């Protein structure tokens, strides 16, 4: 260990679930090299000897991945470079190469000038205080020193083989896939063709400038090209992937978006046929239809905090076979490894739908409700947590059946729910509403307006 501090990276890039910042401003090669050294030092303490490093298709990826590798090796830990691959392929590499540790250099669905790091050590995703502790290591100079080795490996072929050996379609399907010029474009076409699909490809050329649309399938406007392609071709379904390939968007033939909480219903029904009584985990933003759906099929529904790292930790703790988030992260432990993987989720979806003559009818039959997308109250740093704290302390909701304060405030009514939670990544309060009909939705939103304005007068609401 040494005690020389050097310049610590900007505190603002150390987020709840990952490290993320603007390239050459807050996220520099020097910062990433220092973080690599801290991460390598933490790996040494945890008995980890090697870390697999992959990167997405952003233009800054090669330089940042190189700096990260330099830092890790300076701590005396080996680096295995797996190149430009989706984040789930990097996660897969930790199993395939036996490292148990990996880093994906990715900006996920952020704008092109962003990049970041998603980190796994010893099979556990780093989050929260564990990420903040990396910066503290740098500040205090608690760094090990050595000269780790550098090698390269191709795990993409093994990844494809593993999925194609596991997932089997009952019939051929014609599918639109939209990769949004993200890194999934280097893998998705080969995967779905090998599964027996005929493809209509949209924006599968990896281009870190994202020239066509933003690679975030959780936003309806980013699915318009899929809707158009379904209208103009005879494809029966549309799949869209985010910038680093760990999230999935689904569109029916007639242009309806099947949001991830409804996708999770389908996955849960399937998994519970093979894991009777299994626990299914979902985050606080998901539909209230999920709990009853899971219970009716013999499963045990568990609501949990939002955040891919938090859900993965809960999955590991409980041994649950399946989890999902409203944002589009799906975690299969049954037949898979428990990490979030949009490509694998897409394959499992097609496997289920291929058993029906018309897969769209299966999707359309899933219970639905009137709901809003995520709505954001934009505030100053720190204010979202204070607003939600006040809501918890002085709740003034009318006709509330239950207050769930697991992650923010979720209010259950007889005919719907409302949610207010502080984002862990940006200074906003995230709102979401669902109800049996439009009148109930309007009433619940009005109730939240009263409650929020009573604890934060003058707040500007997004509805």
MARBADREN-513891 format. One record per residue: residue in three letters; x, y, z of N, C-alpha, C in turn. Coordinates in steps of 0.1 Angstrom, whole numbers, plus 2048, in hexadecimal, padded with zeros to 3 digits. Example, Ala and Ser with C-alpha at 12.3 -4.5 7.8 and 13.67 -1.06 7.14 Angstrom:
BEGIN
Ala8847C784E87B7D384E8847DF84E;Ser8807EA8478897F584788180084F;
END
This chain:
BEGIN
Unk8087F480080080080080980D800;Unk8048177FA80B8247FA80282E801;Unk80883A80480084580A7FF851801;Unk8048517F580385D7EC7F585E7E6;Unk7EF8697E67E186B7E27E086E7D3;Unk7E88777CE7E687C7C07D88837BF;Unk7D48867B37C788D7B27BC8837B1;Unk7B28847BA7A787B7BA79D87F7AF;Unk7978757A978C87879F7818807A5;Unk77988779C76E88F7A17648867A8;Unk75F88B7B47568837BC7498807B5;Unk7458897AC7388887A573687C79C;Unk74287679874186B78E73E85E796;Unk73F85E7A373D8517AB72E8507AE;Unk7278497A67188487A771483C7AF;Unk70783A7B17028307BA7058227B4;Unk7048207A77058137A1711811798;Unk71881C79572381C78C72B82878D;Unk73682A78573D83678373A83C776;Unk73684977573284E76973585D768;Unk73986275D73C87075B73E87474D;Unk74188174B74388673D75288573A;Unk75487F72E76287B72A76A888729;Unk77688772E78089372D77C89E736;Unk77189E73D76E8A874676E8A2755;Unk76489B75876489476576A886765;Unk76988075976E87275777A87374E;Unk78687475379287574B79986874B;Unk7A38667427AB85A7437B3859750;Unk7B88647557BF8647627B685F76D;Unk7A986476D7A086077779D851776;Unk79B84C76A79883E7687A483576C;Unk7B083A7697BC83376D7BD83277C;Unk7BA83D7837BA83D7927B0834797;Unk7A483479179982B79679D81C794;Unk7A381A7887A880C7857B2807790;Unk7BB8107947C580D79F7BD80A7AC;Unk7B38127AF7AC8107BB7A48037BB;Unk79E8007AF7967F47AD79F7E87AE;Unk7AB7E97A87B47DE7A87B97DB7B7;Unk7BB7E67BE7BF7E57CC7B47DE7D5;Unk7A77E27D279C7DB7D979B7CC7D5;Unk79E7CA7C879E7BC7C37A87B37CB;Unk7B47B97CC7BF7B27D47BA7AF7E2;Unk7B47B87E97AF7B67F67A47AB7F6;Unk79D7AA7EC7927A07EB7977927E5;Unk7A47927E37AA7857DE7A87837CF;Unk7A578D7C77A278C7B97AF78E7B1;Unk7B27867A87BF7877A07BE78C792;Unk7B278C78C7B079177F7A279777D;Unk7A27A17747957A87717947A8762;Unk7887A475D7857A574E7807B374C;Unk7847B97417807C773E77A7C7730;Unk76E7CC72E7677CE7217637DC720;Unk75F7E071475B7EE7127507EE708;Unk7477F970973D7FA6FF7428026F3;Unk7398066EA73E80C6DD74181B6DD;Unk7428216E874482F6E97528336E4;Unk75483E6DE7608426D876B8436E3;Unk7678476EF7718486FA77583B700;Unk76F8306FC77182370277F81D702;Unk78681D6F67938176F679D81E700;Unk79D82C7007A68337087A3831717;Unk79683171B79282F72979582172D;Unk7928177257948097287A380772A;Unk7AB80D7227BA80C7237BF812730;Unk7BA81E7347BE8247407B981C74C;Unk7AD81674C7A880E7567B1801758;Unk7B57FB74D7BE7EF74D7CB7F3754;Unk7D17FE7507DE8037557DD804765;Unk7D280A7697D080C7787CE7FF77F;Unk7C67F677A7C47E97807D27E1781;Unk7D97E17767E67DA7767F07E077F;Unk7EF7ED7817F97F478A7F67EF799;Unk7EA7EA79B7E77E47A97EC7D67AA;Unk7F17D079F7F67C279F7EC7B879B;Unk7E17BD7957D67B47907D77B2781;Unk7D57A677C7D57A376E7C87A9767;Unk7C97AD75B7BE7B27537BC7A9747;Unk7B07A57447AC79E7387A37A7730;Unk7A87AB7247A17B571C7987AC713;Unk78B7AF7147817A770B77C7B0700;Unk7817BC6FF77D7C46F37707CB6F4;Unk76A7CF6E875E7D66E77527CC6E7;Unk74B7CB6F37407C26F47357C86FD;Unk7297C36FC71E7C77057227C4714;Unk71D7CD71D71F7CB72B71C7BC730;Unk7117B672C70F7A973171979F72C;Unk7207A172172B79871C73779A725;Unk7397A672A7437A87347407A1741;Unk7347A274573079A75173278B74F;Unk72E78674373077874073F774740;Unk74777D73C75677B73C75B77774A;Unk75577E75475A77B76275876C765;Unk74D76676074A75876275374F758;Unk75275374C75974B74176874A744;Unk76E75574877D75674A781753758;Unk77775076177A74D76F780758777;Unk77E76577378477077A77B774786;Unk76E77278576377678E76378678F;Unk76B78D78876C79B78976D7A177B;Unk7667AC7797667B276B7627C176C;Unk7657C87627617D676175C7D9753;Unk7517DF75174C7E374474E7F2744;Unk7567F773A75780573774C80972E;Unk74281073473681372D72F81F732;Unk72982772972083272D71182E72C;Unk70F82172A70181B72A6F8823720;Unk6EE82A7256E583171C6E784071D;Unk6F28447236F58537246F9858717;Unk6F98667156FE86C70870C868705;Unk71086A6F871D8656F372986B6FA;Unk72887670073387C707735877715;Unk72D86D71972E867726735859725;Unk73B855730740847731740843740;Unk743837743743833751748825753;Unk74782075F74B81376374180B76B;Unk73D7FF7667357F676F73F7EB773;Unk73F7E978174A7E17877457D578F;Unk74B7CA78D7487BD7947557B879A;Unk7557B57A77617AF7AE75C7A37B5;Unk7637987B275F78B7B97517877B8;Unk74B78A7AC73D7867AA7337907AF;Unk73779B7B672E7A57BB72F7B27B4;Unk7247B87B07247C57AA7267CF7B4;Unk7307D87B27327E37BB7277EE7BA;Unk7237F37C57197FE7C571A8067D2;Unk7148127D271381A7DE72081D7E5;Unk72181A7F172D81D7F973A8167F4;Unk73880A7ED7438037E874A80B7DC;Unk7418127D574781B7CA74D8277D0;Unk74782D7DA74D8397E075A8357E7;Unk75B8297EC7688257F27748247E9;Unk7718237DC77C8237D27828317D2;Unk77A83B7D27808497D278784B7DF;Unk7828467EA7898487F77968417F7;Unk7978367F17A482F7EF7AF8387E9;Unk7AA83F7DE7B38477D67B78537DF;Unk7AD8597E67B08657EE7BA8617F9;Unk7B98557FF7C185180A7CE84A806;Unk7CF8477F97DB8417F37DC8327F7;Unk7D182C7FB7D181E7FF7D18157F2;Unk7DC8147EB7DE80D7DF7E98037DF;Unk7E67F77DA7F07ED7D87F87F07CC;Unk8047EA7CB80C7EC7BF8127DF7BA;Unk8127DE7AD8177D17A78187D4798;Unk8197C97908197CA7828107BE77C;Unk8037C177B7FA7B67767FC7B4767;Unk7F97A87637FA7A57557EE7AA74C;Unk7F07AA73F7E67AE7367E47A472B;Unk7D879F7297D579571E7C8798718;Unk7C579270D7B87947067B1787705;Unk7A378770479B77B70378F77F6FB;Unk78A7756F377D7776EC77376E6F3;Unk76A7746FA75F76C70075276D6F9;Unk7517756EF7447776E873F76A6E2;Unk7487626DC7447566D673E74C6E0;Unk74574C6EC7407436F77337486FC;Unk7317556FD72475B7017197576F8;Unk71B7586EB7117546E170E7456E2;Unk71873D6E371672F6E470E72B6F1;Unk7117326FC70A72F7086FB732707;Unk6F773D7006E97416FF6E27376F5;Unk6E97356EA6E372D6DF6E171F6E4;Unk6EA71A6ED6E870D6F36DD70C6FD;Unk6D97187026CF71870D6C171B709;Unk6C07246FF6B372A6FA6AF7236ED;Unk6A371E6EC69E7186E069071D6DC;Unk6907226D06837276CB67B71C6C5;Unk66E71B6C86657116C36627126B4;Unk66471E6AF6627216A066A72D69C;Unk66D72F68F67473B68B66C74768D;Unk67275269066B75F69267276A68A;Unk66B77468567077F67E66F78B688;Unk67B79168B67C79B6966837A7691;Unk67E7B36966867C069468F7C16A0;Unk69C7C469E6A57C76A96AB7D46A6;Unk6AB7DD6B16B07EA6B06BB7EB6BB;Unk6C77ED6B76D27EE6C16D67FC6C3;Unk6D08066BC6D28146BF6E18186BD;Unk6E88116B56F78136B26FF8106BF;Unk6F980A6C97008066D57087F96D2;Unk7107F56DC7197E96DB7127DC6D9;Unk7057DB6DC6FD7CF6DA6FD7CB6CB;Unk6FE7D66C36FE7D36B47097CA6AF;Unk7137C86B771E7BF6B371B7B06B7;Unk7107AE6BE70D7A16C36FF79C6C0;Unk6F57A56C16E77A26C06E379B6B3;Unk6E87A16A76E479A69B6E878C69A;Unk6F578969E6FA77B69D6F27726A7;Unk6EF7776B36E876F6BD6DA76B6B8;Unk6D27756B36C47726B06C376A6A3;Unk6CD76C69A6CD76368E6D0755692;Unk6D975369B6DD74569F6D173F6A6;Unk6C87476AC6BD7416B36B273E6A9;Unk6B474169C6AA73E6926A174968E;Unk6A575669069C76168D6A076767F;Unk69676C67869977566D698783673;Unk6A278B66F6A37986756A07A466C;Unk69A7AE67269A7BC66C6A47C4675;Unk6AF7C76706B97CE6796B97DD678;Unk6B87E46836B97F26846C57F668C;Unk6CD7FF6866D880568D6E17FB695;Unk6E57F168E6ED7E76956FC7E9693;Unk6FF7F468B70D7F868A7127FF697;Unk71C7FA69D7208016AA72780E6A7;Unk7218196AC7258276A972382F6B6;Unk72E8326BC72E8396C97288476C9;Unk72584C6BD71E85A6BC70F8586BD;Unk70A84C6BC6FB8496BC6F48526B2;Unk6F68516A56F185B69B6E285A698;Unk6DC84F69C6CE84D6986C48506A3;Unk6C584A6AF6BD84E6BB6C584A6C7;Unk6C184F6D26C784C6DF6C583D6E2;Unk6CF8366E76CD8286E96C88256F7;Unk6BB8296F96B48277066A6823704;Unk6A481570469681070068C81370B;Unk68F81971668581C72067D82871D;Unk68283071367B83C70E674839701;Unk66783B70165E8376F566383E6E8;Unk66984A6E966D8516DD6798496D6;Unk6808416DE68B83A6D868782D6D2;Unk67A82A6D367481D6CD66C8206C0;Unk66C82D6BC6648306B06698296A3;Unk6768276A267B821696677812696;Unk67680C6A26727FE6A36637FD69F;Unk65B8066A464D8076A064B808691;Unk65381168B65281367D656807675;Unk6608006796657F467265B7E9673;Unk6547E867F64A7DD68063E7E0677;Unk63B7ED6756307F166D6337EE65E;Unk6407F065A6447EE64C6487E1648;Unk64A7D765164E7CA64E6447C0654;Unk6477B365263E7A96586457A2664;Unk64E7AA66B6547A56776497A5682;Unk64A79B68B64079A6956437A06A2;Unk64F7A56A46537AA6B165F7B36B0;Unk6607BD6B966C7C66B96747C56C6;Unk6817C46C568A7C46D16937D06CF;Unk6957D76DA69F7E26DA6A87E16E6;Unk6B57E56E46BF7E46EF6C57F16F2;Unk6C97F36FF6CF8007026DE8006FE;Unk6E580B7026F280D6FD6FC803700;Unk6FB7FC70B7057F170F6FF7E370F;Unk6F27E270B6EC7D57096E77CE715;Unk6E67D57216E17CE72D6D27D072F;Unk6CB7D87266BD7DA7286B57D871B;Unk6A97D471C6A07D07116947D8710;Unk6907DC7046837E270167C7D86F7;Unk66E7D86F96667CE6F165A7D66EB;Unk6587D36DE64D7DA6D76457CF6CF;Unk6377CF6D162F7C66CA62D7CA6BB;Unk6287C16B36267C36A561E7D06A2;Unk6147D36AB60B7DE6A96117EB6B0;Unk61E7EA6B46247F66B96237F96C8;Unk61D7F06D061C7F16DE6297EE6E5;Unk62D7F76EE6397F46F66357EB702;Unk63C7E070363A7D770F6457DB719;Unk6407E272364A7E772D6507DC735;Unk65C7DE73B6637D374265B7CC74D;Unk6537D375464B7CD75F6417C2759;Unk63C7C574D6347BB74763C7B0741;Unk6487B373B6517A973765479F742;Unk6567A574E65979C75A64E79375D;Unk64279675B63778D75D639780754;Unk63C78374863D77773F64976F743;Unk65477574666076E74B65D766758;Unk65676C76165376676E64A75A76C;Unk64075B76363775076163F74475B;Unk64874775265173C74C65A736757;Unk66173E75E66B739768664731773;Unk65973577765272E78264D72077E;Unk64C71E77164971076D654706770;Unk66070B77166C703774671705782;Unk66E71078867271379666671679E;Unk65E70B7A265270E7A96557157B7;Unk64C71F7BA64E7267C66597307C6;Unk6607327BB66B73B7BA66874A7BD;Unk6727517C367075F7C66747677BA;Unk66B7717B766D77A7AB66E7887B1;Unk67978E7AE67C79C7B367A7A67A8;Unk6747B27AD6717BD7A36737CA7AB;Unk6757D57A46787E17AB66B7E97AD;Unk66C7F47B56617FB7BA6598037AF;Unk65F8047A365980B79864F802790;Unk64F7F57936477EB78B6387EB78E;Unk6317E67856227E678661E7DE792;Unk6127E279860D7DB7A46067CE79F;Unk6057CC7925FF7BF78D6097B478F;Unk6167B77916207AC79161F7A379D;Unk61C7A87A961C7A07B56117957B4;Unk6057997B05FA7907AF5FD7857A4;Unk60378A79960678178D610776792;Unk61A77B79962577179E61F7677A8;Unk61776D7B26117647BC60775A7B6;Unk60075E7AC5F67557A65FD74979F;Unk60A74B79C61174079561B73979F;Unk61873B7AC61F7347B662C73A7BA;Unk62F7467B563C74C7B863B7567C4;Unk64675B7C86477647D464C7717CF;Unk64377B7CE6467887C964E7907D4;Unk6597977D066179F7D96647AD7D3;Unk65E7B77D86617C57D366F7C97D9;Unk6777D07D16847D47D66887E17D1;Unk6947E67D66997F37D169C7F47C2;Unk69B7FF7BC69F8017AF6AF8027AE;Unk6B47FD7A36C37FE7A16C87F079E;Unk6CF7EF7926D37E178D6DC7DB797;Unk6E57E279E6EF7DD7A76E77D87B4;Unk6DD7DF7B86D57DC7C46CD7CF7C2;Unk6C77CE7B66BF7C27B26C87B67B1;Unk6D47B87AB6DD7AC7AA6E17A77B8;Unk6E47B17C16E87AD7CF6DC7A57D6;Unk6D07AA7D46C47A37D96C27957D3;Unk6C57947C66C37877BF6CD77D7C5;Unk6D97827C76E47797CD6E17757DB;Unk6DC77F7E36D877C7F16CD7727F2;Unk6C37737EA6B776B7EB6B775E7E3;Unk6C075D7D96C07527D06B47517C7;Unk6AD75D7C56A175D7BC6A575A7AE;Unk69C7537A66A074F79969E75B78F;Unk69876679269477078969277D78F;Unk69678878969379678E69279F782;Unk68B7AA78368A7B47786887C277E;Unk68C7CB77568A7DA7796827E076E;Unk67A7EB7726727F276967B7F975E;Unk6887FB7616918027576947F874C;Unk6927EB74D6957E27426A07D8745;Unk6A67D97516B07CF7566A87C275A;Unk6AC7B77546A77AA7586B27A175C;Unk6AF79A7676B979276E6B578376F;Unk6BA77A7676B676C7676C176476F;Unk6BD75E7796C77557806C374677C;Unk6B77447786B37377736B8736765;Unk6C172C7636C77297566D2734752;Unk6D473E75A6DE7487566E574C763;Unk6EC7587636F575B76D6F1765777;Unk6E576C7756E077577F6E378477C;Unk6EB7867716EE79476D6E4799763;Unk6E37A67626D97AC7596DF7AB74B;Unk6D67A67426DB7A47346CF7A572A;Unk6CF7B07236C47B371A6C37A970E;Unk6CF7A570A6CF79B6FF6CA78E703;Unk6CE78970E6C977C7136BA77D716;Unk6B578871C6A778A71F69F78A712;Unk6A579070769E78F6FA69D7816F5;Unk6A77796F76A776B6F369D7636FA;Unk69C76570769275E71068476270C;Unk68276F70967577470567076D6F8;Unk67976C6EE6767656E16737566E4;Unk67A7506ED6787426F066A7406F5;Unk6657496FD65774870364D74A6F8;Unk64F7556F06457596E66457506DA;Unk6507496D86507406CC6477336CE;Unk6447316DB63B7256DE62D7286DA;Unk6297356D761C7386D361C73B6C4;Unk6117386BE60F73B6AF61074A6AD;Unk60B7526B660C7616B56127666C3;Unk61F7696C362576E6CF61F77B6D4;Unk61A7846CA6157906CE60878F6D7;Unk6007856D45F47826DD5F877F6EB;Unk6037786ED6087756FA60C782702;Unk61378B6FB61779870160B7A0704;Unk6017A16FB5F67AA6FC5ED7A5707;Unk5ED79870B5E57937155EA795723;Unk5F679A7245FB79D7325F37A8738;Unk5F17A77455E97B274C5F07BF74A;Unk5E77C97495ED7D77475E57E174F;Unk5EA7ED7505E37F77585E6804751;Unk5DE80E7555E181C7515ED821759;Unk5F882675260382A75A60B835753;Unk61383C75B61C84675562A840753;Unk63284674A64084274A646849757;Unk65384775865A84E76365985E761;Unk65586576B65587376A65F879774;Unk66688377167188877966F89677E;Unk67089878B6708A679167F8AA792;Unk6838B478A6918B878A6938C2795;Unk69E8BE79D6A18C67A96B08C87AA;Unk6B48CF7B46C38D17B66C88C57BE;Unk6D58C37BD6DC8B87C36D88B77D2;Unk6D48AB7D66D08A97E46C28AB7E7;Unk6BB8B47DF6AD8B77E26A38AB7E1;Unk6A58A27D669C8977D569B88E7E1;Unk6A788C7E86A68837F469F88A7FF;Unk6A189880069A89F80A68B89F808;Unk6878A17FC6788A17F96728947FD;Unk6788897F967387C7FC67387980B;Unk67E87E81167E87C820672883827;Unk66F88F82266489682865788F825;Unk65588981964988281564787681F;Unk65386F82265286482B64E868839;Unk65387383E65187884B64387E84D;Unk63E88484263188B844628887838;Unk62587A83761D87682B60E87B82D;Unk6098818225FC8868235F3881817;Unk5F48748155ED86E8095DF86A80E;Unk5D586C8065C88688095C585B803;Unk5BD85380B5B88468065C483C803;Unk5D083F8095DB8358075D982880F;Unk5DA81D8085D981080F5E680C816;Unk5F181080F5FE80C815609816810;Unk61281881961E82081562A817816;Unk63181680A63D80E809649817808;Unk65281781265D82081366B819810;Unk66A80E80967680680668080E7FE;Unk67B8167F468481E7EB67B82A7E7;Unk67C8347EE6738407EC66683D7F3;Unk65B8437EE64E8417F364583B7E8;Unk64082F7EA6368297E16298287E8;Unk61F82F7E361282F7EA6088267E2;Unk60381B7E95FA8127E25EB8177E6;Unk5E38187DB5D581B7DC5CD80F7D8;Unk5C08107DA5B78057D65B88027C8;Unk5BA80D7C05BA80B7B15C68117AA;Unk5D18107B15DE8157AA5E98177B4;Unk5F481E7AF5FF8227B860682E7B3;Unk60C8357BC6158407B862383E7BE;Unk62D8437B863B8417BD64284E7BC;Unk64A8517C665385C7C66608577CC;Unk66B8577C46788527CA68385B7C5;Unk68D85E7CD6998657C86A285D7BF;Unk6A58627B46AE85B7AB6BC85A7B2;Unk6C384F7B06D084D7B66DB8527AC;Unk6D78567A06E18597966E0868791;Unk6D486E7926D387C78E6CA884798;Unk6CB8917996C38987A36B489A79F;Unk6AD88F79F69F89079C6978877A5;Unk68A88A7A76818817AE67A87A7A3;Unk67A86C7A367386479966586179D;Unk65C86579564D86279864885778E;Unk63F84F79363984678A62B84378F;Unk62184278761384078B60D835782;Unk60482D7895FC8237825EF822788;Unk5E481F7805D781D7855CE81477C;Unk5C38117825BA80877A5B381076E;Unk5B281D76F5AC8257645B1833765;Unk5AE83B75B5B48487595AF851765;Unk5A284F76959D8587745A5855781;Unk5A88487845AF8457905BD84A78F;Unk5C384A7835D184F7815D185E784;Unk5C886577F5C78737825C6877790;Unk5BD86F7975BB8717A65C886E7AE;Unk5CF8647AA5DB8607B15E686B7AF;Unk5E786F7A35F187A7A05ED8877A7;Unk5E088A7A85DC8967B05E08947BF;Unk5DE8887C45E18867D25F08887D4;Unk5F88837CB6078857CC60B8937CB;Unk60489B7C26078A97C16048B07CE;Unk5F98AD7D45F68B37E16018B07EC;Unk6048A37EC60E89E7F661C8A57F4;Unk6208A57E762E8AB7E462E8BA7E7;Unk6238C17E26238CF7E46228D37F3;Unk61D8CA7FB61C8CD80A6298CC810;Unk6338C480B6408C381164A8CC80A;Unk6478D07FD6518D87F56498E27ED;Unk6448ED7F363C8F77EC6448FC7E0;Unk63D8FF7D56439057CA64A8FB7C0;Unk64A8EE7C46508E47BC64A8E47AE;Unk6528E27A364C8E179664B8D2792;Unk63E8CE79163C8C078E63B8BD77F;Unk63F8B177A63F8AF76C6328AA766;Unk6278AC76D61A8A876860F8B176D;
END
